[in-house]
């Protein structure tokens, strides 16, 4: 008989590692962090990470496999009690475009989990193509609709404008915000779809919208080709929308997009991550944003590691020079 390993709640797949599992994962992460050349973006290090990801605790591997088959109604996986020692962390980075190139234990944890979902990827025009990226507040960028901001961030599909946007986005919390209230806002097309009028659904499946690149891609990288907001199975579609940059092309499309935004808002939820928590979002059915928080710029502000993953790496092969992990 097969034991049930996924603790299902009405809204998420959730697993809190036991202390023994935490130690087991920590030992694998330390081994990976010490693997030469100790550089996350190096192909030799990534090869070792792929192999070592097969040594994650059994319950964790089983849960990830179940989630990758069906991410549930919310497209959300939450893991807690991962091996992150907040007391040993350096100060939270505060510079724009902060990334993690060195193979720290925390970056190794993020990579190990991501590589059980698929292949890691990054974008040349965003964060210098780094595979493990810092999500931290930056002084003067508080209102930015990007990972550097600290005001409310509009809900969006990650890199909705891009033909090879990630299938999964993983957020590993190294350090929470001072008040412990900063939330990742998550909503799902599987929950929002039944709330849409049939007329709106029809329009959202038509190429009557444009979406530009987010500010994190810098200037001159906008792409505004006509696109659909909903794609695939009419009863269980994928979604690609950024409520900050997606624009309708006519009044009917504008009304449909407003219906969609209202539906997403009605079923959204707020997930507060604390040190050692990791959230995975299925970027095909879940959209996400961020609630307001107040950074102090004292070295102890909110700090997440972010990674992107493709299930099928080969589909983007022409856009990855040298068969690497960075999309041009």
C-alpha positions in Angstrom: 0.0 0.0 0.0 1.3 3.5 -0.9 1.1 6.0 1.9 -0.2 9.5 1.2 2.7 11.9 1.3 1.0 15.1 0.2 -0.8 17.0 2.9 -3.6 18.6 0.9 -5.5 21.7 2.2 -8.2 23.3 0.2 -5.8 25.8 -1.2 -2.3 24.4 -1.4 0.1 21.5 -1.4 2.1 21.9 1.7 5.0 20.0 3.4 6.9 20.9 6.5 10.1 19.0 6.7 10.9 17.1 9.8 14.1 18.1 11.6 15.7 14.9 10.3 14.6 15.7 6.7 15.9 19.2 7.2 19.3 17.9 8.2 19.3 15.4 5.3 18.6 18.2 2.8 21.2 20.4 4.5 23.9 17.9 4.1 23.2 17.5 0.4 23.1 21.3 0.0 26.5 21.7 1.8 28.0 19.0 -0.4 26.7 20.9 -3.5 27.9 24.3 -2.2 31.4 22.9 -1.8 31.5 21.4 -5.3 34.0 23.0 -7.6 34.1 25.6 -9.0 31.5 26.8 -6.5 29.7 28.9 -9.0 26.0 28.5 -9.5 26.0 29.4 -13.2 28.9 27.1 -14.1 27.9 24.1 -16.3 30.0 21.7 -14.2 28.4 22.8 -11.0 24.9 22.5 -12.5 25.7 19.0 -13.6 26.6 18.1 -10.1 23.4 19.8 -8.8 21.2 17.7 -11.2 22.8 14.5 -9.8 22.6 15.6 -6.2 19.0 16.6 -6.5 18.1 12.9 -6.7 19.3 12.7 -3.0 16.6 15.0 -1.6 14.5 13.5 1.2 12.1 10.9 -0.1 8.9 12.7 0.9 10.1 15.9 -0.7 10.8 14.1 -4.0 7.5 12.4 -3.9 5.7 15.6 -3.3 7.5 17.5 -6.1 6.7 14.7 -8.5 3.0 14.8 -7.6 2.9 18.6 -7.9 4.6 18.5 -11.3 2.0 16.1 -12.5 -0.9 18.2 -11.2 -0.3 21.5 -9.4 -3.8 21.5 -8.0 -6.4 24.3 -8.0 -3.9 27.0 -6.9 -0.8 26.0 -8.8 1.1 26.5 -5.5 3.5 24.3 -3.6 4.8 25.5 -0.1 7.7 23.9 1.6 8.7 24.8 5.1 11.6 24.1 7.5 14.2 24.1 4.8 17.9 24.4 5.9 18.3 28.2 6.1 20.2 29.6 9.1 19.1 33.2 9.3 21.6 34.0 12.1 24.5 33.0 9.8 23.3 35.1 6.8 25.3 38.2 5.6 23.4 41.5 5.4 20.5 41.6 2.9 21.8 42.9 -0.4 20.6 46.4 -1.3 22.1 47.1 -4.7 20.0 47.0 -7.9 20.3 43.8 -10.0 21.5 41.8 -7.0 22.2 38.1 -7.8 23.8 35.0 -6.2 26.7 33.7 -8.3 28.5 31.9 -5.4 27.3 28.5 -4.4 26.1 29.2 -0.9 24.1 26.6 1.0 20.9 28.6 0.4 21.5 29.0 -3.3 22.2 25.2 -3.4 18.8 24.5 -1.7 17.0 26.6 -4.3 18.9 24.9 -7.1 18.3 21.4 -5.8 14.5 21.9 -5.5 14.3 23.6 -8.9 16.2 20.8 -10.6 13.7 18.3 -9.4 11.0 20.2 -11.3 13.0 20.6 -14.6 15.9 22.7 -15.9 16.9 26.0 -14.5 16.9 29.0 -16.8 17.4 32.8 -16.8 17.1 35.7 -19.3 20.1 37.6 -20.6 18.3 40.9 -20.3 17.2 40.3 -16.7 19.6 40.2 -13.7 22.6 39.6 -16.0 21.3 36.1 -16.8 22.0 34.8 -13.2 20.2 31.5 -12.4 19.7 32.4 -8.7 18.4 35.9 -8.3 17.9 38.1 -5.2 14.5 39.6 -4.6 15.3 42.5 -2.2 14.1 46.1 -1.7 16.3 48.8 -3.2 16.3 52.3 -1.8 14.7 54.7 -4.3 12.9 51.9 -6.1 10.1 51.5 -3.6 7.3 52.1 -6.2 8.9 50.0 -8.9 6.7 47.3 -10.4 9.6 44.9 -10.1 11.4 42.6 -7.7 13.2 45.7 -6.3 10.1 47.4 -5.1 8.3 47.3 -1.7 4.9 48.7 -2.6 2.0 46.6 -3.9 3.1 44.7 -7.0 0.4 44.0 -9.6 -0.4 40.3 -10.1 1.3 38.9 -13.2 2.5 35.8 -15.0 6.3 35.8 -14.7 7.7 37.3 -17.9 4.3 37.1 -19.6 5.6 38.8 -22.7 8.2 36.1 -23.4 7.6 33.1 -25.6 9.8 31.0 -23.3 8.5 32.3 -20.0 9.2 29.9 -17.0 6.9 27.0 -16.2 7.8 27.4 -12.5 8.9 30.2 -10.3 10.5 29.3 -7.0 10.9 31.7 -4.1 13.1 30.7 -1.2 12.8 33.0 1.8 16.2 33.7 3.5 14.9 36.5 5.7 11.4 37.8 6.1 10.5 41.5 6.4 10.7 43.2 9.8 7.0 43.0 10.6 6.6 39.5 9.3 3.7 40.6 7.1 5.0 40.9 3.6 3.0 38.6 1.4 3.3 36.9 -1.9 -0.2 37.3 -3.5 -1.2 34.2 -5.4 -4.2 33.6 -7.6 -5.1 30.9 -10.1 -7.0 30.7 -13.4 -8.4 27.4 -12.3 -10.3 29.2 -9.5 -11.0 32.4 -11.5 -12.3 30.8 -14.7 -15.7 29.8 -13.3 -16.3 33.4 -12.3 -15.9 34.8 -15.9 -18.8 35.5 -18.2 -18.7 33.3 -21.4 -18.3 36.4 -23.5 -15.2 37.4 -21.6 -13.7 33.9 -21.9 -14.2 34.0 -25.7 -12.4 37.3 -26.0 -9.5 36.3 -23.7 -8.8 33.3 -26.0 -8.4 35.7 -29.0 -5.2 37.6 -30.0 -6.5 41.0 -28.9 -3.9 42.0 -26.3 -0.3 43.1 -26.1 2.2 42.6 -23.3 5.5 44.4 -22.9 8.5 43.4 -21.0 8.6 44.3 -17.3 10.9 47.1 -16.0 13.4 44.5 -14.7 14.4 43.8 -18.4 15.5 47.4 -18.8 14.6 49.8 -21.6 14.4 48.8 -25.2 13.3 45.2 -24.5 9.6 45.7 -24.8 7.8 43.2 -27.0 4.2 44.1 -28.1 3.1 41.4 -30.5 -0.6 40.5 -30.4 -1.2 37.7 -28.0 -3.9 35.8 -26.2 -4.4 36.0 -22.4 -5.9 32.5 -22.2 -4.4 29.5 -24.2 -4.9 25.8 -24.5 -7.9 23.8 -23.2 -11.0 26.0 -23.0 -12.0 24.1 -19.8 -8.5 24.3 -18.2 -6.4 27.0 -19.9 -3.0 28.4 -19.3 -2.9 32.2 -18.6 -0.4 34.8 -19.6 -1.1 38.2 -18.2 0.6 41.1 -16.5 -1.9 43.6 -15.1 0.8 46.3 -15.2 1.9 45.8 -18.8 -0.9 43.8 -20.7 -3.0 46.1 -22.8 -6.3 45.4 -24.6 -6.6 46.4 -28.2 -10.3 47.3 -28.2 -13.2 48.1 -25.8 -14.5 44.5 -25.7 -11.0 43.2 -24.9 -10.7 45.9 -22.2 -13.9 44.7 -20.6 -12.8 41.1 -20.7 -9.5 41.9 -19.1 -11.3 43.8 -16.3 -13.5 40.8 -15.7 -10.4 38.6 -15.5 -8.7 41.0 -13.0 -11.8 41.1 -10.8 -12.1 37.3 -10.9 -8.4 36.9 -9.9 -8.9 39.4 -7.1 -11.9 37.5 -5.8 -10.0 34.2 -5.4 -6.5 35.5 -4.5 -4.7 34.6 -1.3 -1.7 36.0 0.6 1.2 33.7 1.4 3.6 35.0 4.0 7.1 33.4 3.7 9.4 33.2 6.7 13.1 32.1 6.8 13.4 28.6 5.5 10.1 28.6 3.5 10.0 28.0 -0.2 7.0 28.6 -2.5 6.8 27.2 -6.0 4.2 28.6 -8.4 3.1 27.0 -11.6 3.5 30.0 -13.9 1.1 28.5 -16.5 -2.0 28.7 -14.2 -1.0 30.8 -11.2 -0.2 34.5 -11.2 1.4 36.3 -8.3 2.1 39.7 -6.9 3.4 41.3 -3.6 1.8 43.2 -0.7 3.2 46.4 0.6 6.0 46.3 3.2 8.3 48.9 4.7 12.1 48.3 4.3 14.5 49.8 6.8 17.7 49.3 4.7 19.5 48.1 7.8 20.9 44.9 6.4 18.0 42.8 7.7 15.3 43.5 5.1 13.3 40.9 3.3 15.5 38.6 1.1 14.3 35.9 -1.3 16.2 33.8 -3.7 14.3 33.4 -7.0 14.7 30.7 -9.6 13.0 29.9 -12.9 12.4 26.4 -14.3 11.3 24.8 -17.6 9.8 21.3 -17.7 10.9 21.0 -21.4 14.2 22.6 -21.9 14.5 21.6 -25.5 11.7 23.8 -26.7 13.8 26.9 -26.1 17.0 25.4 -27.6 17.3 27.9 -30.5 17.2 30.8 -27.9 19.9 29.4 -25.6 23.4 29.9 -27.0 25.7 27.0 -26.5 22.8 24.9 -25.1 23.3 26.8 -21.9 20.6 27.9 -19.4 20.4 31.6 -20.4 17.9 32.8 -23.0 19.1 35.5 -25.3 
